[in-house]
Amino acid sequence: MQVTETNVDGLKRSYKITVPAGQIETLLVGRLAEVGKQAKVPGFRPGKIPMPILRKKYGPSVMSEVLEQAVNQGASQAVAENKLKLALRPNIEVTSFPEGGDLEFTVAVETLPEFTPMDFKAISLERLKVEAGEEEITEALDQFAQSRSTSEAITEDRATKSGDIVTIDFVGKLGDEAFQGGTAEGYELELGSNTFIPGFEDQLLGLKTGVEVKVNVTFPEAYQNDKLAGKPVVFEVKLHAIKQKVPAKLDDEMAKTMGMENLDAVKKAVKEQIERDYERLARMKLKRALLDKLSDGHDFPVPPGLLDSEFQAIWKQIEEAKAKDQLDEADKGKSDDDLKAEYQAIAARRVRLGILLAEVGRLNDIQIQQDDLNRALVAEARRFPGQEAMVFKYYREHPEAQEALKAPLLEEKVVDFILELASVSDKPATKEELMKEDDEAQAEAKPKKKASKKKAEEA
């Protein structure tokens, strides 16, 4: 087998490979002999079938296997001999294979660039540290108390207001006839919950017990019942009772129902949860700052195929956003040429950072352990309550899905490795400083919104 380099253009390489006819014949005969061990041909025992008969009966189908084997071996030899690190699968094209002659084909590849990662110890970063204040803790506790609220009849003589729970009878009519599903008695409805047709709850505000009213509304055009979709209807409503929501009492007794010793323990747990959320946001901001430093510190070329693939994925989202009139305001006044230039640069940054992080992981033997993958699988399964078994089955039967799950895990491990080497100092900050996003980070996030908001903010 002869491998000849025919072209070198940046990260692109092309090779011409020739497999002698004799080698093809050897492969063919060897494969036919294997087939003959199991083949059933009248008049012959398996393993005793003459080669001419095997060649005539199985030659064409076996030849396709032999050619695939020869091509794969040739491509692998070209990669191994030239110590290539491939960015994409090789593009292979058979150029000549006359009957009884040599097999000739070309292999075109894109390689990963050769580069030396920067000295990560030279990187200086600040990690924002935010403590949960009393106001935030109180607000969180109030929200919790509201979530566990009960209702009780009002004692004063007043009209309904948003947040009240009213007990009503109603009959919905289209024209002069009541329509199916539009009637109920003793129905409890929380005003302001927006659980009824738009406009219905608003017309029950400011009413007192015992009042009978006619509520005029129009069903949405997209309503599931075609007979009612877009139609104006009238609900005859009688108001029987008004209840108000009473938040749960925040005290030691409530804490015990939560498995906590007392209210102070609840406050401590709430404070810790808020600060964990802040730490997660600070980590995202720190990672984004690190990626900026890494991007500034590396300027190697990126494989054109990877760049084009990343850009096409971004541009597809841009076109979809334009079609739905959801393009970011900053982009609406730009021409397609300007947008493409901007997003080509973003695509190049992402590909370059991906290559860099992968290389750092390879050089330092950073790997995903089975425990890491198991935790990720459990987290993924929790996103689909009631379908956990199906999720585990899917990943068990699709190794490529597991590999896709490993990619972000490996990225986080590599980022942690670099942060350990970099100089990272903690900086006290306010909640507002932590939440603030700079313009560059927002620009980076734009193309990723649809796929993964978290990934977008970190990219």
C-alpha positions as CSV (number, residue, x, y, z in Angstrom):
1,M,0.0,0.0,0.0
2,Q,1.5,3.3,-1.1
3,V,0.5,6.6,0.6
4,T,1.5,9.9,-1.1
5,E,0.8,13.3,0.2
6,T,-0.6,15.4,-2.6
7,N,-1.6,18.7,-0.9
8,V,-1.0,20.8,2.2
9,D,-3.1,23.9,2.8
10,G,-3.0,25.1,6.3
11,L,-4.8,22.5,8.4
12,K,-6.0,20.6,5.3
13,R,-4.1,17.6,4.0
14,S,-4.7,15.4,1.0
15,Y,-3.3,12.0,0.2
16,K,-3.4,9.6,-2.7
17,I,-3.4,5.9,-1.7
18,T,-2.7,3.0,-4.0
19,V,-3.5,-0.6,-3.0
20,P,-1.9,-3.1,-5.4
21,A,-4.1,-5.5,-7.2
22,G,-2.3,-8.4,-5.5
23,Q,-3.2,-7.1,-2.1
24,I,-6.8,-6.8,-3.1
25,E,-6.7,-10.3,-4.4
26,T,-5.2,-11.6,-1.1
27,L,-7.9,-9.9,0.9
28,L,-10.6,-11.2,-1.4
29,V,-9.4,-14.8,-1.2
30,G,-9.0,-14.6,2.6
31,R,-12.5,-13.3,3.0
32,L,-14.0,-15.9,0.6
33,A,-12.3,-18.6,2.6
34,E,-14.0,-17.4,5.7
35,V,-17.4,-17.3,4.0
36,G,-16.8,-20.8,2.6
37,K,-16.5,-22.2,6.2
38,Q,-20.2,-21.4,6.7
39,A,-21.6,-21.4,3.2
40,K,-24.1,-24.0,2.0
41,V,-23.7,-25.0,-1.6
42,P,-25.4,-28.2,-2.9
43,G,-22.9,-31.0,-3.4
44,F,-20.2,-29.6,-1.2
45,R,-19.6,-29.7,2.6
46,P,-19.0,-26.3,4.3
47,G,-15.3,-25.6,4.2
48,K,-14.8,-27.8,1.1
49,I,-16.3,-25.5,-1.5
50,P,-13.8,-24.8,-4.4
51,M,-12.6,-21.2,-4.6
52,P,-13.9,-20.7,-8.2
53,I,-17.4,-21.6,-7.0
54,L,-17.1,-19.3,-4.0
55,R,-15.8,-16.5,-6.2
56,K,-18.6,-16.9,-8.6
57,K,-21.4,-17.1,-6.0
58,Y,-20.1,-14.7,-3.4
59,G,-17.4,-12.6,-5.1
60,P,-19.3,-9.4,-5.9
61,S,-20.8,-9.1,-2.4
62,V,-17.5,-9.9,-0.7
63,M,-15.6,-7.5,-2.9
64,S,-17.6,-4.6,-1.5
65,E,-16.4,-5.7,2.0
66,V,-12.8,-6.0,0.8
67,L,-12.8,-2.6,-0.8
68,E,-14.3,-1.0,2.4
69,Q,-11.6,-2.8,4.5
70,A,-8.8,-1.7,2.1
71,V,-10.0,1.9,2.1
72,N,-10.3,2.0,5.9
73,Q,-6.8,0.5,6.3
74,G,-5.3,3.0,3.8
75,A,-6.9,6.0,5.5
76,S,-5.7,4.8,8.9
77,Q,-2.2,4.2,7.6
78,A,-2.1,7.7,6.1
79,V,-3.2,9.2,9.5
80,A,-0.8,7.0,11.5
81,E,2.3,7.5,9.2
82,N,1.8,11.3,9.3
83,K,0.9,11.5,13.0
84,L,-2.2,13.4,12.2
85,K,-4.7,14.6,14.8
86,L,-8.0,14.7,13.0
87,A,-10.6,17.4,13.5
88,L,-13.3,15.7,11.4
89,R,-13.9,12.3,9.7
90,P,-11.7,11.9,6.5
91,N,-13.4,12.6,3.2
92,I,-12.6,9.5,1.0
93,E,-13.1,9.2,-2.7
94,V,-12.3,6.2,-4.9
95,T,-10.7,7.5,-8.1
96,S,-9.8,4.3,-9.9
97,F,-10.4,0.5,-9.6
98,P,-10.3,-1.2,-13.0
99,E,-11.1,-4.9,-13.0
100,G,-8.1,-6.8,-11.9
101,G,-6.1,-3.6,-11.4
102,D,-4.9,-1.4,-8.5
103,L,-7.3,0.4,-6.2
104,E,-6.6,4.2,-6.1
105,F,-8.4,6.6,-3.8
106,T,-7.9,10.0,-2.2
107,V,-8.2,10.9,1.5
108,A,-8.8,14.6,2.4
109,V,-8.6,15.5,6.1
110,E,-8.6,18.5,8.3
111,T,-6.2,18.4,11.2
112,L,-6.2,20.0,14.6
113,P,-3.7,22.8,15.0
114,E,-0.4,22.4,16.8
115,F,-0.1,24.9,19.6
116,T,1.3,25.3,23.2
117,P,-1.2,26.3,25.8
118,M,-0.4,29.5,27.7
119,D,1.0,29.6,31.2
120,F,-2.2,29.4,33.2
121,K,-0.3,30.6,36.3
122,A,-0.1,34.0,34.6
123,I,-3.9,34.4,34.7
124,S,-5.4,36.6,37.4
125,L,-9.1,36.6,38.1
126,E,-11.6,37.8,40.7
127,R,-14.4,35.7,42.1
128,L,-17.4,37.7,43.4
129,K,-18.5,36.7,46.9
130,V,-22.0,37.8,47.9
131,E,-23.6,37.1,51.3
132,A,-27.4,36.8,51.7
133,G,-28.8,39.8,53.5
134,E,-31.6,39.7,56.1
135,E,-34.0,41.3,53.6
136,E,-33.4,38.5,51.1
137,I,-33.8,35.8,53.7
138,T,-37.1,37.4,54.9
139,E,-38.4,37.7,51.4
140,A,-37.6,34.0,50.7
141,L,-39.3,33.0,54.0
142,D,-42.4,35.1,53.1
143,Q,-42.6,33.4,49.7
144,F,-42.4,30.1,51.4
145,A,-45.2,31.1,53.9
146,Q,-47.3,32.2,50.9
147,S,-46.8,28.9,49.2
148,R,-48.2,27.1,52.3
149,S,-51.0,29.5,52.8
150,T,-54.5,28.5,53.8
151,S,-57.8,30.3,53.2
152,E,-60.4,31.6,55.5
153,A,-63.7,33.5,55.1
154,I,-63.4,37.3,55.3
155,T,-64.8,38.9,58.5
156,E,-65.3,42.4,57.3
157,D,-67.9,43.6,54.8
158,R,-65.8,44.3,51.7
159,A,-65.7,43.8,48.0
160,T,-63.5,41.2,46.2
161,K,-59.9,42.1,45.4
162,S,-57.1,40.3,43.6
163,G,-55.8,37.4,45.6
164,D,-59.2,36.5,47.1
165,I,-60.7,33.1,46.6
166,V,-64.3,33.3,45.6
167,T,-67.0,30.6,45.6
168,I,-69.2,31.0,42.5
169,D,-71.9,29.4,40.4
170,F,-71.7,30.1,36.7
171,V,-73.4,29.2,33.5
172,G,-71.7,30.0,30.2
173,K,-73.9,30.8,27.2
174,L,-73.1,31.1,23.5
175,G,-76.0,33.1,22.3
176,D,-79.0,31.9,24.3
177,E,-77.8,28.3,24.8
178,A,-75.5,27.0,27.6
179,F,-72.5,25.3,26.1
180,Q,-70.9,22.1,27.3
181,G,-68.3,22.5,30.0
182,G,-69.3,26.0,30.8
183,T,-71.4,25.3,34.0
184,A,-70.4,24.7,37.6
185,E,-71.7,25.2,41.1
186,G,-69.7,26.0,44.2
187,Y,-66.5,26.6,42.2
188,E,-63.6,28.1,44.0
189,L,-61.5,30.5,42.0
190,E,-58.5,32.6,43.0
191,L,-58.8,36.0,41.5
192,G,-55.7,37.1,39.7
193,S,-54.5,33.5,39.1
194,N,-55.4,33.8,35.3
195,T,-56.8,30.3,35.3
196,F,-60.0,31.3,33.5
197,I,-60.5,33.0,30.1
198,P,-58.8,36.4,29.9
199,G,-61.1,39.0,31.3
200,F,-63.2,36.7,33.4
201,E,-61.5,37.2,36.7
202,D,-61.1,41.0,36.2
203,Q,-64.9,41.3,36.0
204,L,-65.3,39.7,39.4
205,L,-63.2,42.3,41.2
206,G,-65.0,44.9,43.4
207,L,-68.1,42.7,44.0
208,K,-69.7,41.7,47.3
209,T,-71.2,38.4,48.4
210,G,-74.7,37.6,46.9
211,V,-74.2,39.6,43.8
212,E,-75.2,38.2,40.4
213,V,-73.4,39.5,37.3
214,K,-73.0,38.8,33.7
215,V,-69.4,38.4,32.6
216,N,-68.7,39.0,28.9
217,V,-65.6,37.4,27.4
218,T,-64.3,36.2,24.1
219,F,-62.6,32.8,23.8
220,P,-59.1,32.9,22.3
221,E,-58.7,32.1,18.6
222,A,-56.5,29.1,19.5
223,Y,-59.0,27.6,22.0
224,Q,-59.1,23.8,21.7
225,N,-62.9,23.7,21.2
226,D,-63.4,24.9,17.6
227,K,-67.1,25.7,18.3
228,L,-66.0,28.3,20.9
229,A,-62.7,29.5,19.5
230,G,-62.8,33.2,18.9
231,K,-66.5,33.4,19.9
232,P,-68.0,36.0,22.4
233,V,-69.8,34.3,25.3
234,V,-71.7,35.4,28.4
235,F,-71.2,33.8,31.9
236,E,-74.0,34.3,34.3
237,V,-72.2,34.3,37.7
238,K,-73.5,34.3,41.3
239,L,-71.0,35.1,44.0
240,H,-71.6,33.1,47.2
241,A,-68.5,33.6,49.4
242,I,-65.2,35.4,49.6
243,K,-62.1,34.0,51.3
244,Q,-58.7,35.5,51.8
245,K,-55.4,33.7,51.7
246,V,-53.6,33.5,55.0
247,P,-49.9,32.8,54.9
248,A,-48.5,30.1,57.0
249,K,-47.2,31.3,60.4
250,L,-43.4,31.4,60.5
251,D,-42.5,30.0,63.9
252,D,-40.8,27.0,65.5
253,E,-43.8,24.8,65.0
254,M,-43.8,25.3,61.3
255,A,-40.0,24.6,61.3
256,K,-40.7,21.2,63.0
257,T,-43.1,20.3,60.2
258,M,-40.2,20.8,57.8
259,G,-37.9,18.5,59.9
260,M,-36.0,21.5,61.3
261,E,-35.3,22.1,65.0
262,N,-36.6,25.7,65.1
263,L,-37.1,28.8,63.0
264,D,-33.5,29.9,63.3
265,A,-32.5,26.6,61.6
266,V,-34.9,27.3,58.8
267,K,-33.4,30.8,58.4
268,K,-29.9,29.3,58.3
269,A,-30.9,26.8,55.7
270,V,-32.5,29.5,53.5
271,K,-29.4,31.7,53.9
272,E,-27.2,28.8,52.8
273,Q,-29.4,28.0,49.8
274,I,-29.4,31.6,48.6
275,E,-25.6,31.8,48.9
276,R,-25.3,28.5,47.0
277,D,-27.3,30.1,44.2
278,Y,-24.9,33.1,44.4
279,E,-21.9,30.8,44.2
280,R,-23.3,29.2,41.1
281,L,-23.8,32.5,39.4
282,A,-20.3,33.6,40.6
283,R,-18.9,30.5,39.1
284,M,-20.5,31.2,35.8
285,K,-19.1,34.7,35.8
286,L,-15.7,33.5,36.8
287,K,-15.7,30.9,34.0
288,R,-16.7,33.5,31.5
289,A,-13.9,35.8,32.6
290,L,-11.5,32.8,32.4
291,L,-12.6,32.0,28.8
292,D,-12.0,35.6,27.9
293,K,-8.5,35.3,29.2
294,L,-7.9,32.1,27.3
295,S,-9.3,33.5,24.1
296,D,-7.0,36.5,24.4
297,G,-4.1,34.2,25.1
298,H,-4.4,31.9,22.1
299,D,-4.6,32.7,18.4
300,F,-4.1,29.5,16.5
301,P,-6.0,28.7,13.3
302,V,-9.2,26.6,13.5
303,P,-10.2,23.8,11.1
304,P,-12.5,25.2,8.4
305,G,-14.9,22.4,8.7
306,L,-15.4,22.8,12.4
307,L,-15.7,26.6,12.0
308,D,-18.3,26.2,9.2
309,S,-20.3,23.7,11.3
310,E,-20.4,26.0,14.3
311,F,-21.3,29.0,12.2
312,Q,-24.1,27.3,10.4
313,A,-25.6,26.2,13.7
314,I,-25.5,29.8,14.9
315,W,-26.8,31.3,11.6
316,K,-29.7,28.9,11.6
317,Q,-30.8,30.3,15.0
318,I,-30.3,33.9,13.7
319,E,-32.6,33.2,10.7
320,E,-35.2,31.6,12.9
321,A,-35.1,34.6,15.2
322,K,-35.5,36.9,12.2
323,A,-38.5,35.0,10.9
324,K,-40.2,35.2,14.2
325,D,-39.2,38.9,14.7
326,Q,-37.3,37.9,17.8
327,L,-33.8,39.1,16.7
328,D,-32.0,41.0,19.4
329,E,-32.5,44.8,19.2
330,A,-28.7,45.3,18.8
331,D,-28.8,43.1,15.6
332,K,-32.0,44.4,14.0
333,G,-30.3,47.3,12.2
334,K,-27.4,45.3,10.8
335,S,-27.1,43.8,7.3
336,D,-26.7,40.1,6.8
337,D,-23.0,40.7,5.8
338,D,-22.4,42.5,9.1
339,L,-24.2,39.9,11.1
340,K,-22.3,37.0,9.4
341,A,-18.9,38.7,10.1
342,E,-19.8,39.2,13.7
343,Y,-21.1,35.6,14.2
344,Q,-18.2,34.1,12.2
345,A,-15.9,35.7,14.9
346,I,-18.0,34.2,17.7
347,A,-18.0,30.8,16.0
348,A,-14.2,30.9,15.6
349,R,-13.8,31.8,19.3
350,R,-16.0,28.9,20.4
351,V,-14.2,26.4,18.2
352,R,-10.8,27.6,19.3
353,L,-11.8,27.4,23.0
354,G,-13.2,24.0,22.5
355,I,-10.0,22.8,20.9
356,L,-7.9,24.4,23.7
357,L,-9.9,22.8,26.5
358,A,-9.8,19.4,24.8
359,E,-6.0,19.7,24.4
360,V,-5.5,20.7,28.0
361,G,-7.6,17.8,29.1
362,R,-5.5,15.4,26.9
363,L,-2.2,16.7,28.0
364,N,-3.1,16.5,31.7
365,D,-5.0,13.2,31.5
366,I,-8.2,14.7,32.7
367,Q,-11.0,12.1,32.4
368,I,-14.6,11.6,33.3
369,Q,-15.0,8.8,35.9
370,Q,-18.0,6.5,36.0
371,D,-19.2,8.2,39.2
372,D,-19.2,11.6,37.4
373,L,-21.3,10.1,34.6
374,N,-23.7,8.4,37.0
375,R,-24.4,11.7,38.7
376,A,-25.0,13.4,35.4
377,L,-27.4,10.6,34.4
378,V,-29.3,10.9,37.6
379,A,-29.6,14.7,37.2
380,E,-30.8,14.2,33.6
381,A,-33.4,11.6,34.7
382,R,-34.7,14.0,37.3
383,R,-35.7,16.4,34.6
384,F,-38.3,13.9,33.5
385,P,-40.4,12.9,36.5
386,G,-42.1,9.6,36.1
387,Q,-39.9,8.7,33.1
388,E,-36.6,8.1,34.9
389,A,-36.4,4.4,33.8
390,M,-36.9,5.4,30.1
391,V,-34.1,8.0,30.4
392,F,-31.7,5.5,31.8
393,K,-32.6,3.0,29.2
394,Y,-32.1,5.5,26.4
395,Y,-28.6,6.4,27.6
396,R,-27.7,2.7,28.1
397,E,-28.7,1.9,24.6
398,H,-27.1,5.0,22.9
399,P,-23.4,5.3,23.7
400,E,-23.2,8.4,21.6
401,A,-25.7,10.1,23.9
402,Q,-23.5,9.2,26.8
403,E,-20.5,10.8,25.0
404,A,-22.6,14.0,24.5
405,L,-23.3,14.0,28.2
406,K,-19.6,13.6,29.0
407,A,-18.5,16.6,27.0
408,P,-19.8,19.4,29.4
409,L,-18.6,17.4,32.4
410,L,-15.1,17.2,30.9
411,E,-15.2,20.9,30.1
412,E,-16.0,21.7,33.7
413,K,-13.2,19.5,35.0
414,V,-10.7,21.2,32.7
415,V,-11.9,24.6,33.7
416,D,-11.4,23.6,37.4
417,F,-7.9,22.4,36.6
418,I,-7.0,25.7,35.0
419,L,-8.6,27.7,37.8
420,E,-6.4,25.8,40.3
421,L,-3.3,27.0,38.5
422,A,-4.6,30.6,38.0
423,S,-4.5,33.3,40.6
424,V,-8.1,33.7,41.8
425,S,-8.9,36.2,44.6
426,D,-12.3,36.6,46.2
427,K,-13.9,40.0,46.0
428,P,-16.9,41.0,48.2
429,A,-19.7,42.1,46.0
430,T,-23.4,43.1,46.1
431,K,-26.2,41.1,44.5
432,E,-26.6,43.8,41.9
433,E,-22.9,43.5,40.9
434,L,-23.2,39.7,40.6
435,M,-26.3,39.9,38.4
436,K,-24.9,42.6,36.1
437,E,-24.0,41.3,32.7
438,D,-21.5,43.2,30.5
439,D,-22.3,43.9,26.8
440,E,-19.7,41.4,25.6
441,A,-21.1,38.5,27.6
442,Q,-24.6,39.3,26.4
443,A,-23.4,39.3,22.8
444,E,-21.7,36.0,23.3
445,A,-24.9,34.5,24.8
446,K,-27.2,35.5,21.9
447,P,-26.7,32.6,19.5
448,K,-27.0,30.0,22.3
449,K,-30.3,31.1,23.8
450,K,-32.3,28.5,22.1
451,A,-30.1,25.6,22.8
452,S,-28.9,26.2,26.3
453,K,-29.1,29.4,28.3
454,K,-26.6,28.3,30.8
455,K,-24.1,27.3,28.1
456,A,-24.7,30.5,26.3
457,E,-23.9,32.6,29.3
458,E,-20.7,30.7,29.9
459,A,-19.4,30.5,26.3
